[in-house]
Amino acid sequence: MPVRQFRFAVQVSALTQSPGQLADLARQAEDLGYSAMFVPDHLSADQWSPLTALAVMAQATSTISLGGLVFCNDYRHPLLLAQELATLHELSGGRVEFGLGAGWMNSDYAASGMSMDPAGVRIDRLGEALEILKTLFAQRSCSFEGDHYRLSGARLQPSGVERPPRLIVGGGGRKMLNLAARHADVVGVNVNLASGAVGPELVAEVGPEAFDRRIGWVRQAAPERFAEIELQCLTFVAKVSPDARDWVSSMAPAFGLSAEDALEVPIVLAGEAGEVAETIEKRRERYGFSYWVVHQAELEEFAPVVSRLAGR
């Protein structure tokens, strides 16, 4: 597969103290060379509501891409989400890059009182939503009749930006990655969150062989377009400091991992800037990951790695 240039993004994973600080955070990420700013979409976490927060960040910046990582399909009807994203895309000068997922966090459904359907149903519903969104952005109108959605002559406004937003779909299970491979510009290769929460049972999902297997699923699901897909990795740990590797090694036993195994986990980056940069280059060679996402708390300490690798 072709070697893609590195890109880096920040997920805004906590509330800032004011809208002004949110705008400052976006400007800082842009100045440090990050490619994108993302906001998650949960109903049971302390976070900014994504679309409003993204509008604030759009006004404060001029080049960085903006989007949700990821919007939850189950509480965002595809026509309404398309209208919101089209507006943000036009107001930002075509800088929207968004993820859409089937929903996975138990606490979101409990908080809202919504029924959490079996994973297969949620993924099928997401598949229909992706077809609707792609049609709306490509044709500006859509009529659709499926098992989950029915649209009749739906129109997308505004329509001033010709290039549609880039679409990110990720997952850790085969069905989600098959869907992502067929539809997405960017495929996020993640751990499998079928349990609905982050816990110790994920240890079996984080090893190098598990990620090799997931990359294979993406390749098998869409061999004719695999070379066009950008592969994204959302990090769990991205610690850049002289003692980072020792810190990860000390934490590894709590997750049932040896120190050596923990440092080989693809979603863990630890070491001094040069070490982390070398690790990322090796993981691009093995897995194809060129698009890396770190969390808000890591924005500044990870910046030397971005400086070394962005665009290479």
N, C-alpha and C positions, 0 to 999 in steps of 0.2 A: 504494500500500500504506500501511497505517497507520504512523504514526511511533511507534516503541517507545521507552520510556525507556532510558537508558544503564545498563548493568551492566558491572562489571569483575571479573576473576578473576585469580588468581595460580597459575602452575604451579610446583610444588615440584620443581625440576629438578636438585637436588644434595643430597648427604647433609649433614645437620647433624651437629654433633659429639656430640650426645646426644639422647635422647628428650625431655628437658626443653626443649632448644632448639627442637625440632620443635613442641612445644606452644606455646612462646613465639611462634614464627613465625606459627602459626595465630591466636593471640590478637591479635598485631600487625596482621595483615591484617584481621581483624574490626573492630578499633578504627579502622583507617584508612578503613573504608567499602567494602572489597571485598565483592563478593557471594558469591564462591565460592573454594575452594581445591581444586586438582586435583593428582594425582600421576600421572606417566606409567607405562607398563607395558612395560618392556623387560627382557630377560634378559642384555643385553650392555653395560649402563651402570651407573655408580656411582649408585645410587638406593635409597631405601627401598622395600621390598615394599609395593605400594599399599594393600591392604586393611588390613593391620596399622597402617600409618602413618595411614590415615584414621581408624581407631578411636581412636588417640591424640589426633588433632586434634579429633575429636568430643567427647571428654571434656573438652578444654580450652576449648571454645567453646560458644556458645548460639544463635547466629543464622546464622552463615555456612554456605552449602551446601558439600558435600563430595563428591568423586567422583574417578574415573579419567578422564584425558584422554590417550589413550583406552585402555580395556582391549582386549587382543588376543584376538579370538575364537578363534584357532587353538590357543591353549593355555589356554582357559577354557571348559569345557563350559557351555552356557547354563543348565542346571538348577543346577549347582553355583554359578555366578556369581549366579544369581537368589537362591539361599539366602543367600549371603554378603551381597548387597546388601540383601535384606529385613531381615536381622539388623541391619546398620549403619543402615538407614533407621529401624527401630524404636528402636534404642538412642540415636540422635541426635535423636529427636523429629521425624522426617520431613524430614531435611535432605539426603538423597542426590540428586545430580544427576550422571549418569554418561554417559561416552561409550563406544562400542563400535566397533571397527574390524576390518578384515579381516586386518591384519598387513601390514607393508611393509618392515621393516628386515632386510636380508640377514643382518646380524651376529647378530640374535636367533635366526634359524633355524640358523645355523652353530654358535652356542654350545650350542644345545639338541640338535642332531642331528636336528631335525625336518625333514621334507621340506617345501620351500616350493613349493606347488602354483602353477600359473599364476594370474594375477590373476583371471581370470574364474571359476575354481573357488573361490578364496578368497572372492570377493564373493558368489557363489551360496550358499556355506556360511553367510556372515554373514547373508544374507537369511533363511535358515531359522532361524538363531539369534534374529534379531529377532522373528520371528513367535512363537517359543516364549516368549521373555522377555515380550513384550507380553501374550500369553495368560495366562501365569502370574501376572503382576501384576494383570491385570484379573479373572481368574476363580479364582485360587488353585489351579488344577489344569490339567493339559494332557496330552492324548494327541496324538501327532504322528507322521506317517510321511512322510519325505522322502528325498531322495537322500543326505543327509549325517547326519541325526539321526532316531532312532526313540525316542519316549517313550510309555510306556503307564501311564496313571493317575498321572503325576507330580504331586506336591502341593508347594505352596510354604508353608514355615513359616519364621519366624513370620508371622502375618497380622493383627497388631494395628493397623497403620497403613493407613488406607483409601486415602489419596491415593498413587498409585504414584510412584516416583522419576521425575524428568524425564529424558528420553532425548536424548542428543547423538550424532549421526552426522555425520561430515565426510568430505571428500574433495576431490580436484582433478580427477578424471576424470569423464566423463559418467555411466558406469555407477554409480559410487559415489554421485554426487550425485543421480541418479535414485532410488536406494534410500533415501538420506537424506530426500529430499523426500516419499517415501511413508510413512515410518515415524517420523521424529524430531520431537520438540518443538523442538529446537535443531539447526540445520544449520550445521556448521562449513565455511566455504568456504576451501579451502586450495590450496597449489600441488600439482601432480601429482607424487607420489613413486613413480611406477611403476619408477624406476631402482633403488629399494631403498636409496638413500643420498642424503645432501645433498651436492651438488656443483655445479660451474659450469654443468652442463647445465640447471639450473633457471632460468637467466636468462630464457629464452624463456617461462617459466611465470608470471613475477611481475608483468608489466605491467598497467596499468589495463584494457586491452582484454581480456586473458585473464580478469580477474575479472568484467568485464561479461558475457562469454560464459558463465561458470560460473553467475552469478546467473540468466541466461536459461534455462539448463538446469534449474535448480531450479524456476523458475516454470512451465516447459513440462511438467515431470514431474508436478506436482500443482497445477494452476491453481485447483482448488476449495478447497484449504487453504493456499495460499501466504500469505494474509494472517495465518494463525495461526502461522506459523513464525517463530521468533526466529533471526536470522542472526548467527553468531559469527565473529570473526576472531582467529586465533592469531598474534600478532606475531612477527616474526623479530628486529627491532630496535625497542626502545622507549626512546629516550635523551632524557632531559629535563634540559637544562642550557644555559647561554648559548652554548656552543660546539658543541652537538649537530649542527647542520646542517653546520657546517664539517667535523666528524668524519666524518659520513656521506659528504660530498662527497669527502673524501680517500680513503675506502675504496672508493668506487664503481668506479674503474678496474680494481681487482683482480677485479671481477665482470663486467667488460665493459660497464659502464653509465656514462653520463655523470652528472655531479653532479645535473643537473636531473631526469633520468629516475629516479635512485635515490630522490629525495625524493618522487616521485609513486607509488612502489611501495606498494600498499595495506597490505602487512605491515610497512612501515617507518614509524615515528613518531619524529620528531626535531625538537627546538627547545626553546624555553622553554615553561613550562607553558601560557601563553596561546596560543602558536602551535600546540602539540600539540592543545589543546582545540578550537581552530578547525578544524584538519585533521580531527579525528574527527567534528565536526559536518558538515563537507562530505562526508565519506565515508559517513556515515549517509544523507545526501541522495542521493548517487549510487548507492551499492550496497545500502543498507538495513542496514548493520552497526550494531547497537546493543549488542552484547555483545563486549567486548574482553578478550583474555587476554594478560598479560605474564608474564615469567619471574621466578623467585625473586630473582635479583640486582637486578631493577629495582623491587622492591616499594616501597622507600622513596622513590626519586627520582621515581617515577610517581604517588605519593600526591597531590600538588597537583592533578594532572589529575583524579583520582578525586573529590577534594573539589569541584572545579568542576562536574563533569558527572553524577555518579551520581544517578539518579532523575529526570534532566531529559529 
